[in-house]
Amino acid sequence: MTQLVDRHDEVRELSALADAGRPKLALLYGRRRVGKTFLLTNIWPAERALYFTASATTPEQNRRHLVGSDRVHPRPAYSASLSPSTAVAGSRA
């Protein structure tokens, strides 16, 4: 795992969700450029998590993208050019 700085509480909470033994949902949001995507992609194993980034559109458009689009990725590549968004990640048991 990549070294994370000052993320002990977040790592503990996200690890507990992943190890819960049943599916869970985590909603991670916050200011731009603070490491939300990086944290998720470096804490959870790719085979046990689903990652979706909502766009700044309508809730209906985001639901459509989540349910049936190529915008759902098992593990995104970290990108410094992400637009402001909300990351939704679910742990698969």
C-alpha positions as CSV (number, residue, x, y, z in Angstrom):
1,M,0.0,0.0,0.0
2,T,1.1,3.5,-0.7
3,Q,2.2,5.5,2.3
4,L,-0.6,7.8,3.5
5,V,0.0,10.7,5.7
6,D,-2.3,11.6,8.6
7,R,-5.1,9.3,7.4
8,H,-5.1,6.8,10.3
9,D,-8.7,7.4,11.3
10,E,-9.9,7.2,7.7
11,V,-7.9,4.1,7.1
12,R,-9.3,2.4,10.2
13,E,-12.9,3.3,9.3
14,L,-12.7,2.3,5.7
15,S,-10.9,-1.0,6.6
16,A,-13.7,-1.8,9.1
17,L,-16.3,-1.3,6.4
18,A,-14.4,-3.6,4.0
19,D,-14.0,-6.3,6.7
20,A,-17.6,-6.2,7.9
21,G,-18.5,-9.4,6.2
22,R,-21.5,-8.0,4.3
23,P,-22.0,-5.3,1.6
24,K,-21.7,-1.8,2.9
25,L,-21.9,1.7,1.3
26,A,-19.5,4.6,2.0
27,L,-20.2,8.1,0.7
28,L,-17.0,10.1,0.7
29,Y,-17.2,13.8,-0.1
30,G,-15.3,17.0,0.5
31,R,-13.3,19.8,-1.0
32,R,-11.3,19.3,-4.2
33,R,-7.8,18.0,-4.2
34,V,-7.6,16.7,-0.6
35,G,-7.0,13.0,-1.6
36,K,-10.5,11.3,-1.6
37,T,-9.9,9.3,-4.7
38,F,-6.3,8.5,-3.8
39,L,-7.4,7.3,-0.4
40,L,-10.1,5.0,-1.7
41,T,-8.0,3.5,-4.5
42,N,-5.2,2.8,-2.1
43,I,-7.2,1.3,0.9
44,W,-9.6,-1.1,-0.6
45,P,-8.6,-4.1,-2.8
46,A,-9.9,-3.6,-6.3
47,E,-11.7,-7.0,-6.3
48,R,-13.8,-6.0,-3.3
49,A,-14.9,-2.5,-4.1
50,L,-17.0,-0.6,-6.6
51,Y,-16.1,3.1,-7.2
52,F,-18.4,5.7,-8.8
53,T,-17.8,9.5,-9.2
54,A,-20.9,11.5,-9.5
55,S,-20.8,14.5,-11.8
56,A,-22.1,18.0,-11.2
57,T,-25.4,17.2,-13.1
58,T,-28.8,16.1,-11.9
59,P,-29.4,13.2,-9.5
60,E,-31.3,11.5,-12.3
61,Q,-28.4,11.7,-14.7
62,N,-26.0,10.4,-12.0
63,R,-28.4,7.4,-11.3
64,R,-28.5,6.5,-15.0
65,H,-24.7,6.6,-15.2
66,L,-24.3,4.5,-12.0
67,V,-26.8,1.8,-13.1
68,G,-25.8,1.3,-16.7
69,S,-22.8,3.2,-18.0
70,D,-19.1,2.8,-18.6
71,R,-18.6,5.5,-15.9
72,V,-18.6,2.8,-13.2
73,H,-15.1,1.5,-12.7
74,P,-13.8,-1.3,-10.4
75,R,-10.7,0.8,-9.7
76,P,-10.1,4.2,-11.2
77,A,-6.7,5.4,-12.2
78,Y,-5.7,8.3,-9.9
79,S,-5.9,11.5,-11.8
80,A,-4.9,15.0,-10.7
81,S,-7.5,16.5,-13.1
82,L,-10.6,15.3,-11.5
83,S,-13.5,17.8,-11.4
84,P,-15.3,18.6,-8.2
85,S,-17.5,15.6,-7.4
86,T,-18.7,13.2,-4.9
87,A,-17.1,9.7,-4.7
88,V,-19.3,6.8,-3.8
89,A,-17.7,3.5,-2.9
90,G,-19.2,0.3,-1.8
91,S,-17.5,-2.6,-0.1
92,R,-18.4,-5.9,-1.5
93,A,-18.3,-8.8,1.0
